[in-house]
Amino acid sequence: MRVLLVNMPWSPIDLPSLALGILRRSVDERTTGRADVLHANLEFTDWITRRTGFTGDDYQFYALSSYFMGCGDWVFSSALYDDPEWRTAEFSAAMRGKLKAERLRMSHELHRVVPEFVQEIAERIVAAGPDVVGFTSTFQQNTAALAAAKYVKRLAPHIRTVMGGANCDAEQGAAAHRNFPFLDFVVRGEGEAAFPQLLTALDEGTDLAAIPGLCHRSADGTSTANPMSTSPLPPAAILPPDYSGYFERLASSVARHWVEPKLVVEGARGCWWGEKHHCTFCGLNGSFMQFRSKSPDTFYSEIMDLARRHRVLDMYVVDNILDMGYLGTVLPRIIDSGYDLRMHIEIKANMRRPQLRTLADAGMIYVQPGIESLNSRVLDLMDKGVSGCQNVRMLRDGAETGLSVSWNYLHGFPGETAADYEPVIAQIPALEHLNPPVDLSARIAIERFSPYFNRPELGFTGLRPEEHYRFTYDLPESELLDLAYVFEAPERGIGEPTVTALNDALAAWKKRHVDSRLTHADLGDRIVLVSRRHAFDWGTRELTDPVETEAFRLLDQPHAPAALARKLAARLPEHTVDAATVHALLQHWVTLGLVFTDGGQYVHLAPAAVNEDLLRLDFMRHSQGAATARPEPGAKTPATARA
């Protein structure tokens, strides 16, 4: 049996498809068939750039940036419904004030021409002569995948069409199968088990009812959805991907000028934090939250094998959260391997500095800690399990250990108030030397599978599919309720004045970050601080008083004033340390931007200087009145000058 797996736009072009890489291997190893992959997303980049002024920035917009507006899916709805003018007026009205004129013009132009591309890609698929063609659908791939399946079925009714992926989990997959009769099958859940079972059943003519999660049709065309599996795949059953052909195709595509390619690796599925405390807004992991990780030997071997085979050192680890056991097993082996890997991974924000240093030494230099807020009360509403000071500590320690910290600021949680945001907004100028969020604060979206979706008592009722589903699909709202992943709801939490104040502060942070600096060097008898931040007029300071130096060291970790005073008194019995002294010191340091305070705790903000000799030179220059002096030609500033 010949199987062709298709990766339609808007799948990222800098990454091979992990899902299709795994399915390709599962077909080859677990069936008598053979699978190939068609990188239709790369085919599209070459096709569209010959016809329009389409750029890499445009692809990024439709693939990722416009996800919550649905622009990418609407573009291909013209092909899905065989109408180059499909709901253009509704789209324009919805995007008024959201899209710039040039982006709106490009969206309409793409909408008019993509049916021709889908026709051509369907003809290529049919010409390849597959028995089964499988489409993966994640994020804004849905209408492109559906349109291609429709055109294939129109050209060659004998070819079996299958769709799977994150957009096909649970009710979503059943709704897709129910409403689009050109889909013969929809695989819901983890496909590397169900898809080979489907192929074997088709090959042998056996019953389809035993395949967990499969949607199939009876003789009269009625859609039937088998019950989904009640347990996730064990980690030993998760195969490594086969990315044969992706890098070769990218090398001949115009997209090679737009991106630096990366490998996608997978060590674990599920979320060990979410098993106990499901973050209220998170819809990741779909049907299976249970955390499962591959054995250290298996994961290490997969990383090394992929790096050697494809001669690529940039890797994206798709795990929703790091298996903490890998810190003592996989990562030390990577450090010793001699491979200069550069990896992205998601972690929890309460990791300590030695753990972060291990990540950095192993090449996991891009981390996403799921910070989301700097206020403890709002974080409690999310059930994040961290405090505002712990999140700031993560930003500080990430800067010190050489990690690039990627994070988002979210708002709109039921129960939050302006009083939760005002103290953070006031302190943002003190944070400008640390990594700002990737964008301005965004109001949370209600995602399928999240507690906010499943538990209306948490504050969201009367959910409707987001507006873009209604101008993309020709379906009644009752069906869209099952098909959609993102839902609109009445706004909760802070109002626009607070949102505006927060975003103004975040915009200033992003603008000033590159030129901002705060570092410290602990020289034993004193602590030297160097600062260059817009809101603070001091350039250098020395802490020489024993109470100050010891307090600063203790504030490496968040402390409440009472605990700080107690520890200082125990460590410095020869000094008088009382609550009033500690309170006055902390308030003074807040005004200097040396500490961040939230929820009754304080933590210092100064990453350690990498090179103390250079810091001494900086200090001498500042103390001699050269506050604006720059290093001599050829001199290097400490790596922590820019977080």
N, C-alpha and C positions, 0 to 999 in steps of 0.2 A: 504494500500500500504506500502510495506517494503522498506525502503531507507537505503543504507549503504554509509556513507561519508568516504572518504579515504584520509589520509594525508601521501603522499609518501615522500621519501627522495628528496631533502635535506632540508626539513623543520627543523627549529631549534629544538633540542631535550630537551632544558631546558625550553621550553614554550609550553603550549597547543595551538592548532590552534584557534585563535580568530574567523576566518572566519567560520570554521566548528562548533565551539561552538555556534555561532549565528544561523547558518543554522539549526543545530540540534533543537534548541529551536523553530525556526520559523516553522519547519515541525511539531513539536509536538503541537504547539499552533494554527497554522493557516491552518492545513489540517487535514484530517482524518487518515493520515499515521503515521508511527512511524520511527524514525531515530536512527541509531547507528553509532559510529565512530570507524574506524579501524586505529590505530596509526602505520601505516606501516613504518614510519621513525624509531620508536623504534624497531619494528620487524627486520628491516634491521640491526641495530646495533648488535643485538644478533646473527643474521644469519651470518654476515660478520666476526665477531670476532671469530667464531668457525672455520673459514676457512683461515684467514689471520692474520697478525700482526697489523690489523687496530686499531687505537686509537682514543681517544676523540679529540686530536689535528688534526687528519686526518678529522674527521667529520666537525670540525670548518673550516678547509681549504676548503672543497668542498661545504659546505653550504654558507659560507660568504666570506672568504678571496680571493677566486679565482673567484669571481663573474664576474669581468670584463675580465677575461681570458676564462670563459666558461667551466672550467674543470669539474664541477659537471654535467652540462648538457651533455657534451661529454661522460662521463662515461656511462650514460644510453642510449646513442644513439645506442649502440650495441644491446640492447633489442628492441628498437624501430624499427630497421631495420633488426632484426634477423640475425645479423652478428657479431660474437665475434671479428672480425678483422676490424670492420667498421672504415675506414679512419684513421688507426693507423699511417701511414706514414705522413699524413698531420698534425695530432696532434703533433707528435714528432717534425716535422719541425717548427711548430708554437711556440712550447714551448722551443725550443733551446735557452739557455741563460736566460730563465725566471724561469724554475723549476730546483730544485736540483735533482740529479740522483735518490735519494730515492723516492722523490715525483713523479717523472716521472714513476719509476718502479711500484709504488702503483697504479697510474692512469691506467696503462696498465693492471695490474692484476685485478683491479675492473672491467674494461671494458670487460674483458674476462668472468668474472663469474656472473655479474649481470643479464644476461638473465635467469639464473636458479632461481634467487630470484624472478624476476618478474613473472615467470611461477608459482612458489609456491604461491605467494601472490594472483595471479589471481585465482588459484584453491581454495584458502580459501574464496575469495570473492564469487565465484560461489556457493561454498558449503553452504554459509550462506543464500542463497536463496532470495536475494533482487530482487525487481521489477525494482528498479532504483539504479544505483551506481554513486555517484558524486565525482569528483576529484577536489581538489583545486590546483591552480598553482600560485606560487609567487616565484620570484627570480629564483633559479636553480632547480625548481621542474618540469619544463615543460616536458623534455623528459621522466622522470620517470613516470609522470602522463599519458602522451600519450601512453607510452609502456604498462602500466598496463591496460588502456582502450582497447588497441588493443588486448591484450591477453584475457581479459574478453570477448570481442565480439567474438573472435575466439572460445572460449570454450562454450559460451552460447549466441547465437545471439539474443535471446528473451529479454535479460536484456538491459534496456535502459541505455546508457552511457551519462553522462553530465560532462562538465568541466566548471570551472569558476575561478575567482580570478584575481589578478592584471595583470597576463600575458594574460588575455583574454579581456582587456578593448578595446573598440572601434575597430580599424582596426585589432589589434592583434587577437581578438577573432574571427572575421570574417575570417581571414586568416587561423587560426587553423581549423575551421570548414570546410572551403573550401578544405583544403589539406589533411585532415585525415578523411576519410569516416567512420571509426569505431566510430567516435564521433557522436552520434545521435543529441545532443544538446550542444550548448555553451551559457552560460549566461554571458552577458556583462553588466558591471555596478554593482550596488548594488544588491547583490543576495538575500537578505532576503525578498525582495518584489517579484522579478521575479521567484525565484525558487519555492515557494509555489504555485504561479499561474500556473507554468508549471505542477506541480504534480496534481493540481486540474483539469487542462485541460486534462491531460492523463487519469485521473480517470473517468472523465465525458465524454470524447470524444468531447470536445469543441474545438473551433478554436484557433490555436496557434498564429495567426497573430496579436492578440491584446496584446501580452505580450511584453512590451518594451525591446529592446535590444537582444531578443532571436534569436539565429541562429538555424534553423531547416531545414529539408529536405522534398522536395516534393516526390511524389510517385516514380519518376524516379531517385531519389537520388540527385537532384540539390540542392545546398545550397542556402538558403534564409536567409537574415539578416534583422530582423525587425528594424525599426528606434529606436535609443536609447531614453530613457526618456530625456526630456528637462529640468527637474528640479530634484534636489536631494531629497532624503528622508528627511522629517522633523525629528528633533531629537527625538520626542516622538515616532516615528515608529522604532527607532533603539533598538532592543531587547538586553538584557544582555545575555552573553554566558552561555552555559551549558557545563562544563568541566568534567562531570561524566566519570570516567574510566581512564583519563589520568594519574593522580597521582598514581593510583593503578598499572597501566601498567609500569610506570617508576620505581616504587619500586621493580619490579621483573626483570628489565632489567639491563644489564651490564652498560648501560648509567648512572645509578644512581651513579656510582663511578666517573663519568666525570664531572657532572654539579650539581649546586644547582638550583632546580626548582623554577620557578617564575610564578606568575599569570599574565595574560594579561588583562588590563582594558582599556576601551575606554570612554572618556568623550566628545570628539568632533571629527568632521570630517572637512576636508578642512583647509584653512589657511586664517586668517583675514588679515595678511600682504600681502599674495599673491593675494588676491582679488584686492588690490590697486596697488601693486608693485610686480609682479611675478619675483622672482629671476631668472636671465637669464639662469642659468644652471640647474634649478630644474625641474624634470619631475614628482615629486610626485603629488598625487591627481588625476592624469589622467583626466577623463572627467569632474569632478566636483571640482572646486576650492572653491565654496561657503562655508563659515564657518558656521557650525552649532554645537551647544553644548547642551548637556542634561541639564535639570534643575538641580540646585544644590542638591535638595533633592534626585532626581533619581540617580545622580552620586555618592553621598555619600552612599546611601543605597546599590548600587551595589558593591562598594569597601568593605564595611563592611560585606555584605552577603557572598562575595567570600572568604574573609579572615576567617570568622567563619566556612564556610562550608568545606574549604580545609585545614584549619589550616596552612596557608602559609602567611608570612608577606612581602616577597619580591614580588614587583609588577613592571611590565613594562607598562607604560602608552603610548599607541601608538599614541596619538594625535600629529599631526604635529606641533602644537604650543599650548601653554597653553591658555585657556580662562582666561583672566586677572580678570574677575569677580569672579573666583573661589578663588582668594586670600582673598576675604572678606566673602566668603560663605562656600565653601567646606573645605578649608584648616583649618580654625579655629575649625571646628567640628572634623576634624581628630586629631588636636592637643589635643582637650579635650576628645577624645574617650578613651585614655589610651592604644591604640594599637601602638606598636613600629614598625610602617611600615618603609620599606626601598624601595623607589620608584625611578624610572627613568622617566624623562619627558623632552620633548623638549620645550625650551623657546626662547625668543628673547634676544639678548645680551645687550640691553640697560636697562634692569631691574636694579633698585636701590637696595642698600644694605638692607633696611628694608623689601623689597619684597623678596629678597633672603633669609633673615633670617626666614621669614614666611615659605618659601619652606623647609628650613632645619628643622625647628621645626615640620613641618608636616610629615617629613620622606622622602621628595623628595630630597634625598641627591646626586643622580646622575643626572646631568643636561647636556643637549646638546644644547648649545645656538646658534649653526650655525655660528661660528666665521669665519671660512674659510680663513681669511687674517688679517694681522695687518697693512695694508696700506689703507688709506682712498680713494685714487684714484682707486685702484683695487676694493675696496668694492663698489664704485660708479658704476664701470663697471658691477658689479653683480646686481646692484639695491637693495643692502642689507638694506639701510636705517640706517646704523650705521657707526661710524668712527673707525679708528685704535685705537685711545686712548680709546674709549668706550669699544672696545673688550678687551684691556689690563686691563681696570678697572674691567671688568667682571671676568677675571682670578684672579685679586687681591682680589676682594670682595668675589668671590667664595671660595678662600683659607681662608679668614677671617671668613666666616660664616659656614665653615665645609662642603662645597659642593665639590664633585668631578666633575670637568668640563671636559666633553668629547668633543673633537673638531678635525677638520681636516684642514690641510692647503692645499689649491688648487692653481694651477697656470694654465696658458695657455689661458688667456682671451684676445680676440682681443683688441688691443689698449694699453695693458700694456707694460712697458719697463723695462730694467734693473734698471733704476733710481728709479722705484717704490719699488724695492726690496733691493737695497744696503743699505739704511739707517736702514731698519728693521734688515737685517743680522748683521749689526754692533752692534745693540742693544740687540740681542738675549742673549748674556752672562749675561746681567742685569736681564733677566727674568727667570733664571734657577731655582728659588725657587717656581715658579708657575707651574701649570699643563701644560706639553708640549702637542702637538698634539698626537693623538693616533698612528700616523705613520709619515713617511716622507711625504714631499709634493708630491701631485699627480696631473698630468695634468688632466684637466676636461674631463669627458666623455660627449658626446652629447646624451641626453636622449629624447626619445619620450615624447611629451607633453610639453617640455621645450620651452621657447622663442627662444633659440638658434636653436632648431629643426624647429619651426614653422615660424621663421622670418629670412630668409637668409640675410636680410639687416644688421643684427647684426654682421655678420662676418663669418658665416660658410655656404659654398655652396658645392655642389657635394657630399652630404652625402651618404655613403654606410653602409650597416649593418656591424657590427664588424666582424672581420675575423672568430671568433669562430662559428658564425652561419653558415658559409659556409662549415666548416668541420664537423659540427654536423648534419645538415639537408640535405636531398636530395631534394632540392627545387631550382628553378631558382631564380635569384636575385630579379626579379620583385615580387615574393611572399615573399621573405625574407624581402623586404622593408616594408611590412605590418606586418609580424610576429615579427620582431625584436623590442627590446626596446632600445638598445645601438648602437650607430653609430660611425663610424670612419670618421675623417675629417682631412684636412691638419692642421698641428700644427700651433697655433697662439701664440702670446705673446712672453715671454722670451725664450732665447736659452739655450742650454745645459750648458755653463759655469755658467750662473746665477743659473740655477736649481741645479747644483752641489754645488755651494757655499751655497745656501739656505739649501740643504739637509745635508751638512756637519755640518752647524750650528745647525740644528734641531736634528741631531744625537747626537751631544755633549750635547745639552739641555736634551735630554732623558736620557743620560748616567749619567749626573751630578745632575739631579733633586733631587734624593733621599737624597743626602748629602748637598743640598744647603738650604740657609736660608736668609731671610730678614724680620725683624719685626720692629715695632715701638711701643712706649708707650708714649702717650701724658700725661705728668705729670703737666700740667698747665703752670708752669713757664719755662718749657723746654720740649723738645721731645728727647727721647732716642732711638737710632737706633742700632740694632745688625745685623751684616751681616756675612754670610759665603758662599761666591760664588767664583768660581775658578778664575775669571778674575779680582777680586778686592782684594787689599791687606789690606784693613782696616776691623777691626772686630767690633768696636763700635764707635759711634759718638754721640755727644750731640748738639742739636740746642738750643741755649739760646738767641740769638739775636731776639728781637721781630719781626723784618721784616722776618727773616728766619722762625720762628715758625708759623707766620700767613700765610706766603706764602705756607708752607707745608700743613697747614690745608685747605687752599683754593684749593690746587692741589689734594684734595680728588676727585674732579671732574675735567674733562679736561678744561683747560683754554688756551687762546691765551695770549701771553705776554702783549699786550696792555690792555686787560681786567683784567689781574692779577695786573698790575701796578695801574690801576684805582681803583680797590677794595682795594688794600693795602693802597693807599693814603687816601681813605675814612675812613678806619678802624684805621689807625695810623697817625692822623693828626700832631702829634708831631714829626714825623720822616720824613726825606726827602726821598721820593721814586720816582725815575724817571725811564724812560725806559732803560737807560743804566745800572742802578743798577740791575733791574730785569733780563735783558738779561745776564749779567755776572753771576748772581746767578744761573739761569737756566742752562747755559752752564757748570758751575762747577758741578751742580748736575747730569747732563748727564754723565760727566766723572766719577762720583762716583757711577753710576748705581742706583741713587735714583729716577730718573724720566724717563719716556718714552716720546719721542716726535715723532709726525707724523702730517702731514697736517697743520703745524703751531700751533699745540696745544701741551700741556704738561700735564702729569698726574703722580702722585707719585706711586711708586711700592711696598710700604711696608704695608702689612696687619698689623692690630693692634694685638699686643701681647695679648694672652688670659689671661695670669697670669703676672701682672706687678711686683709682688714680685720676681718671678723667673727671669724676665727680668733684674731687678736691680742686682740680683746675677750674671747673665751673664755679665752685664756691669762691675761689680766690678772685676770679674776675668780677663776680657779683659784689663781693665785699669791698672791692676797690672802686665800686661805683659804675662798673661797666655792665649795667643791667641788661643792655641790649646787645652785648658783644656776641659775636658768632665764633665758632671754632676756626682756627687757622686753616688755610687751604690744605686739604689732604687729611685733616684730623677727622676721626670718627666719633660720633656721639654715642652714648649708651643705647643699646637696643631697646631699652624700655622707654626711651624718649617718645616713642610712638607706639601706643598699645596696639 
